[in-house]
Amino acid sequence: MAGASVKKRRAEFAAEAAAAIGLDLDETAGDRTELAESLSLKLADWAQPLFIPRRYKCLWGGRGSGKSYAAADALLIEGLKRKIRVLCAREFQVSIKESVHALLSERINALGLDDFYEAQRDTILGANGSQFIFKGVRHNVQSIKSMAGLTHLWLEEAQTISAESWQVLIPTIREEGSEIWVTFNPLNPTDTVWTELVAKERSNVYVRQVNWNDNPHFPSVLDDERRSLAATDPAAYNHIWEGGFWEKSDAQILNGKWVIEEFVASDRWDGPYHGADWGFGSDPTTAVRCWVHNRKLYVEYESYAYHLELDDTAKRWLEDVPEIDQYSVRADNSRPESISHVKRGRPGENGIPPIPKLVAATKGAGSVEDGIAHLRSYDQIVIHPRCKHTIEEARLYCYKVDRLSGEILPIVVDKFNHCWDAARYALEPVMLSSKIAYSSSFTSKKR
């Protein structure tokens, strides 16, 4: 009865959405086509060419542009009109939550198409046979090569797609009239999708740069963040919000120290070490797992979530960082009540799991600088590709640059540091046992 009730409410919601634009929603293809046409007209002008057949469709630019929402909406609308089979891919995808599954599910609801699409755990199905499939390319090469009947490929965060993966994907999308869609914020002019679709002259392609000022629904809360970053870090602003290439700078705290590589941790390594940073206001709650081996620091797992309630924290950490409850976890000591709450949990049936070894990190004067010096003391920092927020922060974590003189100041900008604060807390016992004079090391590096 409960399932039937939910289905009925979904049908009513879809009917109300259709009625709002003067349509009767039924099962006929004609009505679906009419609804699809009406929904498509609601998209921004720059998204309208997504409905014109072309082999390649490329939306690139900065944060807050709405390009991923537009691609999701357009594909869902296309799947409403006719049967399509869409591979939603990215270079790395360890779990379904790293895909665009959640975004598509959200947009199905927003478009009033709950009665047409069914979002299952690992796929999304349309009443006419349309299907959305989700895969990471790097670990699914053979299965992707053998996939048949694909009408669309959507590469989200396509700046990370390697040349090897590109060569696998293109011939796989081989149906007559099939299309390849990419959405991304470029990192370097050597990015594969940049060289293939933006820098190269190609026929049968739609390429459009889309930024925050092209989004008719750009929210004021994001505009406040945008303006703040523009005032404090123009280089980071240009990349994040305007879609510019990320330029390396001596102001970047971890410049020249980190790489992105897959690895499998060994029980012969030192660790694992776990740290956590609490979210305040608009900041995320984070947790990381690190290892140390042969003077290299390895970041294996991360958890990163905004507006995470304390009662949901342990569950989220356990989902993102396997068996974190079995180890000591050092957390920001500025919130002792948060540590106490998450540490004890509320065990039992349908209860809240505890993180029994959660303890407060020891913070004091100079602890940030000492922690940074320790991070830079490793020969290399290796970040697993699944830790995408740690990777982004490695690019953006920086010292303040004087706006007038351009001088790099010994002041750490309190932004893009949440995963690395967690890493500093995690490595506290390593720092305390080391004989390196961290403060003097930091001073010498800054001269």
C-alpha positions as CSV (number, residue, x, y, z in Angstrom):
1,M,0.0,0.0,0.0
2,A,2.8,2.4,0.9
3,G,4.4,1.9,-2.6
4,A,1.1,2.5,-4.3
5,S,0.6,5.6,-2.3
6,V,4.0,6.9,-3.3
7,K,3.4,6.1,-6.9
8,K,0.0,7.9,-6.8
9,R,1.6,11.0,-5.3
10,R,4.3,11.0,-8.0
11,A,1.7,10.7,-10.7
12,E,-0.3,13.6,-9.1
13,F,2.9,15.7,-8.9
14,A,3.8,15.0,-12.6
15,A,0.2,15.8,-13.7
16,E,0.3,19.1,-11.7
17,A,3.6,20.0,-13.4
18,A,2.2,19.3,-16.8
19,A,-1.0,21.2,-16.1
20,A,1.1,24.2,-15.1
21,I,2.2,24.5,-18.7
22,G,-1.2,23.7,-20.1
23,L,-0.7,20.0,-20.9
24,D,-2.4,16.7,-20.1
25,L,0.2,14.1,-19.1
26,D,-0.7,10.6,-20.4
27,E,1.2,7.6,-21.8
28,T,1.0,8.6,-25.5
29,A,4.2,9.5,-27.3
30,G,2.6,12.6,-28.7
31,D,1.9,14.0,-25.2
32,R,5.4,13.2,-24.1
33,T,6.8,15.0,-27.1
34,E,4.7,18.0,-26.4
35,L,5.7,18.1,-22.7
36,A,9.3,17.7,-23.7
37,E,9.2,20.6,-26.1
38,S,7.6,22.8,-23.4
39,L,10.2,21.8,-20.8
40,S,13.1,22.4,-23.3
41,L,11.9,26.0,-23.8
42,K,12.5,26.7,-20.1
43,L,16.3,26.1,-20.5
44,A,18.6,29.1,-20.9
45,D,19.4,30.3,-24.5
46,W,22.9,28.8,-24.4
47,A,21.4,25.4,-23.6
48,Q,19.0,25.3,-26.6
49,P,21.6,24.0,-29.1
50,L,21.9,20.9,-26.9
51,F,18.7,19.8,-28.7
52,I,20.2,20.2,-32.2
53,P,21.8,17.0,-33.4
54,R,25.6,17.2,-33.3
55,R,28.3,14.6,-32.7
56,Y,30.0,16.7,-29.9
57,K,28.5,19.1,-27.4
58,C,30.9,20.8,-25.0
59,L,30.0,23.1,-22.1
60,W,33.0,24.4,-20.2
61,G,33.5,27.1,-17.6
62,G,33.5,28.0,-13.9
63,R,31.4,27.2,-10.9
64,G,27.8,28.2,-10.6
65,S,27.2,28.3,-14.3
66,G,24.5,25.7,-14.3
67,K,26.1,23.7,-17.1
68,S,25.8,20.3,-15.4
69,Y,22.1,21.1,-14.6
70,A,21.5,22.0,-18.2
71,A,23.1,18.9,-19.5
72,A,21.1,16.8,-17.1
73,D,17.8,18.5,-18.0
74,A,18.4,18.3,-21.7
75,L,19.2,14.5,-21.6
76,L,16.2,13.8,-19.4
77,I,14.0,15.8,-21.8
78,E,15.5,14.0,-24.8
79,G,14.9,10.6,-23.1
80,L,11.3,11.7,-22.6
81,K,10.8,12.3,-26.3
82,R,12.4,9.1,-27.5
83,K,14.2,6.0,-26.3
84,I,17.9,6.8,-25.6
85,R,20.7,4.9,-23.8
86,V,23.1,7.2,-22.0
87,L,26.5,6.3,-20.5
88,C,27.3,8.8,-17.8
89,A,31.0,8.4,-17.2
90,R,34.0,10.0,-15.5
91,E,37.6,8.9,-15.3
92,F,37.2,7.6,-11.8
93,Q,34.1,6.4,-10.1
94,V,34.4,4.2,-7.0
95,S,30.7,4.3,-6.0
96,I,27.4,5.5,-7.5
97,K,27.5,8.6,-5.2
98,E,30.5,9.9,-7.2
99,S,28.4,9.9,-10.4
100,V,25.7,12.3,-11.7
101,H,23.0,9.8,-10.5
102,A,22.0,12.1,-7.6
103,L,21.9,15.2,-9.9
104,L,19.7,13.4,-12.5
105,S,17.4,12.1,-9.7
106,E,17.1,15.7,-8.4
107,R,16.3,17.1,-11.8
108,I,13.7,14.3,-12.5
109,N,11.8,15.6,-9.5
110,A,12.3,19.3,-10.4
111,L,11.0,18.7,-14.0
112,G,8.0,16.8,-12.7
113,L,9.0,13.6,-14.4
114,D,8.8,11.2,-11.4
115,D,6.0,9.3,-13.0
116,F,8.1,8.7,-16.2
117,Y,11.5,7.9,-14.8
118,E,12.4,5.4,-12.1
119,A,15.7,6.1,-10.3
120,Q,17.1,2.7,-9.2
121,R,20.2,2.2,-7.1
122,D,22.6,1.9,-10.1
123,T,20.6,3.1,-13.1
124,I,17.8,5.3,-14.1
125,L,15.0,3.9,-16.4
126,G,12.4,5.6,-18.5
127,A,8.9,4.3,-19.2
128,N,9.7,4.2,-22.9
129,G,13.0,2.2,-22.4
130,S,15.3,5.1,-22.0
131,Q,18.3,4.2,-19.7
132,F,21.0,6.1,-17.9
133,I,24.1,4.0,-16.9
134,F,27.0,5.1,-14.6
135,K,30.6,4.0,-14.9
136,G,34.1,5.1,-14.1
137,V,36.3,4.6,-17.2
138,R,39.6,3.7,-15.7
139,H,38.4,0.5,-14.1
140,N,35.8,-0.5,-16.6
141,V,37.6,-0.3,-19.9
142,Q,36.6,-3.8,-21.2
143,S,33.0,-3.6,-20.1
144,I,32.6,-0.1,-21.7
145,K,34.2,-1.4,-25.0
146,S,31.6,-4.1,-25.2
147,M,28.6,-1.9,-24.5
148,A,26.1,-1.7,-27.4
149,G,23.2,0.6,-28.3
150,L,24.6,3.7,-26.6
151,T,23.1,6.9,-28.1
152,H,24.8,9.4,-25.8
153,L,27.9,9.7,-23.7
154,W,28.0,12.3,-21.0
155,L,31.4,13.0,-19.5
156,E,31.1,15.1,-16.3
157,E,34.3,16.7,-14.8
158,A,35.8,15.8,-18.1
159,Q,39.0,17.7,-17.4
160,T,40.3,14.6,-15.7
161,I,39.7,12.3,-18.7
162,S,43.0,10.8,-19.9
163,A,44.0,10.5,-23.5
164,E,43.8,6.7,-23.1
165,S,40.3,6.8,-21.8
166,W,39.2,9.2,-24.6
167,Q,40.5,6.7,-27.2
168,V,38.5,4.0,-25.6
169,L,35.3,6.0,-25.3
170,I,35.0,7.6,-28.8
171,P,34.6,4.4,-30.9
172,T,32.3,2.9,-28.2
173,I,29.7,5.6,-29.0
174,R,29.0,4.2,-32.5
175,E,25.3,4.2,-33.0
176,E,24.0,6.3,-36.0
177,G,23.4,9.8,-34.8
178,S,25.0,9.2,-31.4
179,E,26.4,12.1,-29.4
180,I,29.2,12.8,-27.0
181,W,28.6,15.5,-24.3
182,V,31.2,16.9,-22.0
183,T,30.9,19.4,-19.1
184,F,34.0,20.6,-17.3
185,N,36.1,23.3,-15.8
186,P,39.5,23.2,-17.5
187,L,42.7,22.8,-15.5
188,N,45.4,23.0,-18.1
189,P,45.7,23.7,-21.9
190,T,46.9,20.1,-22.2
191,D,43.6,18.6,-20.8
192,T,42.5,15.9,-23.3
193,V,39.0,17.3,-23.8
194,W,40.3,20.8,-24.2
195,T,42.7,19.8,-26.9
196,E,40.2,17.6,-28.6
197,L,37.1,19.8,-28.5
198,V,38.0,23.4,-27.7
199,A,41.5,24.0,-29.1
200,K,41.0,21.9,-32.2
201,E,38.9,23.0,-35.2
202,R,36.2,20.4,-35.6
203,S,33.0,20.2,-37.6
204,N,29.7,19.0,-36.1
205,V,30.4,20.3,-32.7
206,Y,28.8,22.8,-30.3
207,V,31.2,24.4,-27.9
208,R,30.2,27.1,-25.4
209,Q,31.9,28.7,-22.4
210,V,29.4,29.1,-19.6
211,N,30.1,31.0,-16.4
212,W,28.2,32.2,-13.3
213,N,26.9,35.3,-15.2
214,D,25.3,33.1,-17.8
215,N,23.1,31.4,-15.1
216,P,19.7,33.1,-14.8
217,H,19.2,31.3,-11.5
218,F,22.6,32.1,-9.9
219,P,22.0,32.3,-6.2
220,S,23.0,35.2,-4.0
221,V,24.8,32.9,-1.5
222,L,27.2,31.8,-4.2
223,D,27.6,35.4,-5.4
224,D,28.9,36.3,-1.9
225,E,31.4,33.5,-2.1
226,R,32.5,34.6,-5.6
227,R,33.0,38.2,-4.6
228,S,35.0,37.2,-1.5
229,L,37.4,35.0,-3.4
230,A,37.8,37.7,-6.1
231,A,38.9,40.1,-3.4
232,T,41.3,37.8,-1.7
233,D,42.7,35.4,-4.3
234,P,42.4,36.6,-8.0
235,A,44.2,33.5,-9.4
236,A,42.0,31.0,-7.7
237,Y,38.9,33.1,-8.6
238,N,39.8,33.1,-12.3
239,H,40.0,29.3,-12.3
240,I,37.0,28.5,-10.0
241,W,34.5,31.1,-11.2
242,E,35.6,32.2,-14.6
243,G,36.8,28.9,-16.0
244,G,40.4,30.0,-16.5
245,F,43.4,27.5,-16.4
246,W,44.8,26.8,-13.0
247,E,48.2,28.5,-12.9
248,K,50.9,27.2,-10.5
249,S,52.2,29.8,-8.1
250,D,54.7,30.0,-5.3
251,A,51.8,31.1,-3.1
252,Q,50.4,27.6,-3.3
253,I,51.3,25.9,0.0
254,L,51.7,22.5,-1.5
255,N,53.1,23.6,-4.9
256,G,55.4,21.0,-6.4
257,K,54.7,18.4,-3.6
258,W,51.7,16.5,-4.7
259,V,50.6,14.1,-7.4
260,I,47.4,12.2,-8.2
261,E,48.0,8.4,-8.4
262,E,46.1,5.3,-7.7
263,F,47.7,3.1,-5.0
264,V,46.8,0.2,-2.7
265,A,47.9,0.7,0.9
266,S,50.1,-2.1,2.4
267,D,50.0,-3.3,6.0
268,R,53.8,-2.7,5.9
269,W,53.2,1.0,5.7
270,D,53.0,3.3,8.7
271,G,49.5,4.1,9.6
272,P,46.7,4.5,8.9
273,Y,46.2,8.0,10.4
274,H,42.8,9.6,10.6
275,G,41.8,13.2,11.1
276,A,38.6,15.2,11.0
277,D,37.6,18.9,10.7
278,W,34.2,20.2,11.7
279,G,32.1,22.3,9.4
280,F,31.1,25.7,10.6
281,G,28.4,27.6,8.7
282,S,29.2,27.3,5.0
283,D,32.3,25.1,5.6
284,P,32.2,21.3,5.1
285,T,32.8,18.6,7.7
286,T,35.7,16.5,6.5
287,A,37.7,13.4,7.4
288,V,40.7,11.7,5.8
289,R,42.8,8.6,6.0
290,C,46.6,8.9,5.5
291,W,49.5,6.6,5.3
292,V,53.3,7.1,5.4
293,H,55.8,5.0,3.5
294,N,59.4,5.7,2.2
295,R,59.1,9.4,3.1
296,K,55.9,9.8,1.1
297,L,52.5,10.8,2.4
298,Y,49.5,8.9,0.9
299,V,46.0,10.2,1.2
300,E,43.7,7.2,0.6
301,Y,40.2,8.2,1.6
302,E,38.2,11.4,2.2
303,S,34.8,12.4,3.5
304,Y,33.5,15.8,2.6
305,A,30.0,17.1,3.3
306,Y,28.2,20.4,3.8
307,H,25.6,21.0,6.4
308,L,26.2,17.6,8.0
309,E,24.2,17.1,11.2
310,L,26.1,15.6,14.1
311,D,23.7,12.7,14.2
312,D,24.6,11.9,10.6
313,T,28.4,12.4,10.9
314,A,29.5,8.9,12.0
315,K,27.4,7.2,9.3
316,R,28.8,9.4,6.6
317,W,32.3,8.9,7.8
318,L,31.8,5.1,7.8
319,E,30.4,5.3,4.3
320,D,33.3,7.3,2.9
321,V,36.3,6.1,5.0
322,P,35.9,2.3,5.6
323,E,36.3,1.1,9.2
324,I,37.2,4.6,10.5
325,D,35.6,3.6,13.8
326,Q,38.3,1.0,14.4
327,Y,41.1,3.6,14.6
328,S,42.1,6.7,16.5
329,V,40.6,9.8,14.8
330,R,42.0,13.2,15.8
331,A,39.5,16.1,15.3
332,D,39.5,19.9,15.6
333,N,39.5,20.6,19.4
334,S,37.5,23.8,19.0
335,R,34.2,21.8,19.3
336,P,34.6,19.5,22.3
337,E,30.9,19.0,22.5
338,S,30.9,17.7,18.9
339,I,33.7,15.3,19.7
340,S,31.8,14.0,22.7
341,H,28.5,13.6,20.7
342,V,30.0,11.7,17.7
343,K,32.3,9.7,19.9
344,R,29.6,8.1,22.0
345,G,26.9,7.9,19.3
346,R,23.6,6.1,20.2
347,P,24.2,2.4,19.5
348,G,21.4,-0.1,19.0
349,E,18.8,-0.9,16.4
350,N,18.4,2.0,14.1
351,G,20.8,4.0,16.3
352,I,23.7,6.2,15.6
353,P,27.1,4.4,15.4
354,P,29.8,5.6,17.6
355,I,33.4,6.6,16.7
356,P,34.8,5.4,20.0
357,K,38.4,6.4,19.4
358,L,37.6,10.0,18.4
359,V,39.9,12.4,20.3
360,A,40.7,16.1,20.2
361,A,43.8,17.2,18.3
362,T,46.3,19.3,20.2
363,K,46.2,22.8,18.7
364,G,48.2,25.7,19.8
365,A,50.2,28.7,18.7
366,G,52.0,27.9,15.4
367,S,50.2,24.6,14.9
368,V,49.1,25.5,11.4
369,E,52.5,26.6,10.3
370,D,54.1,23.5,12.0
371,G,51.6,21.3,10.2
372,I,52.3,22.9,6.9
373,A,56.0,22.4,7.4
374,H,55.4,18.8,8.1
375,L,53.3,18.3,5.0
376,R,56.1,19.9,2.9
377,S,58.8,17.8,4.6
378,Y,57.6,14.7,2.7
379,D,59.4,13.9,-0.5
380,Q,56.0,13.6,-2.2
381,I,52.3,13.6,-1.3
382,V,50.3,11.1,-3.3
383,I,46.6,11.6,-3.4
384,H,44.2,8.9,-4.6
385,P,42.0,10.0,-7.5
386,R,38.9,9.3,-5.4
387,C,39.8,12.1,-3.0
388,K,38.6,14.9,-5.4
389,H,38.1,17.6,-2.7
390,T,41.6,16.9,-1.3
391,I,42.9,17.3,-4.8
392,E,41.1,20.6,-5.4
393,E,42.3,22.0,-2.1
394,A,45.9,21.0,-2.9
395,R,45.6,23.3,-5.9
396,L,44.0,26.1,-4.0
397,Y,45.5,26.1,-0.4
398,C,47.7,29.1,-0.4
399,Y,49.4,32.0,1.3
400,K,48.1,35.5,1.1
401,V,49.4,37.6,-1.8
402,D,49.5,41.3,-1.2
403,R,47.1,42.9,-3.7
404,L,49.2,46.0,-4.4
405,S,52.8,44.6,-4.4
406,G,52.2,41.0,-5.4
407,E,54.4,39.9,-2.5
408,I,53.7,36.5,-1.0
409,L,53.0,37.0,2.7
410,P,53.6,34.4,5.5
411,I,49.8,34.4,6.2
412,V,47.8,31.3,5.5
413,V,44.5,32.1,3.7
414,D,41.8,30.4,5.7
415,K,40.1,28.8,2.7
416,F,40.4,25.5,0.8
417,N,42.0,23.9,3.8
418,H,39.4,21.6,5.3
419,C,40.8,18.3,4.1
420,W,44.4,19.5,4.8
421,D,43.4,20.6,8.3
422,A,42.1,17.1,8.8
423,A,45.4,15.7,7.5
424,R,47.3,17.9,9.9
425,Y,45.3,16.6,12.8
426,A,45.7,13.0,11.6
427,L,49.5,13.3,11.4
428,E,49.9,14.9,14.8
429,P,51.4,11.8,16.5
430,V,53.9,11.6,13.6
431,M,54.9,15.2,14.0
432,L,55.2,14.8,17.8
433,S,57.5,11.8,17.5
434,S,59.6,13.3,14.7
435,K,62.9,15.1,15.4
436,I,62.4,17.7,12.7
437,A,62.2,21.2,14.0
438,Y,59.1,22.1,12.2
439,S,58.9,25.8,13.1
440,S,62.4,26.5,12.1
441,S,61.9,24.5,8.9
442,F,58.8,26.7,8.1
443,T,60.8,29.8,8.7
444,S,63.7,28.8,6.5
445,K,61.3,27.8,3.7
446,K,59.7,31.2,3.7
447,R,62.9,33.2,3.5
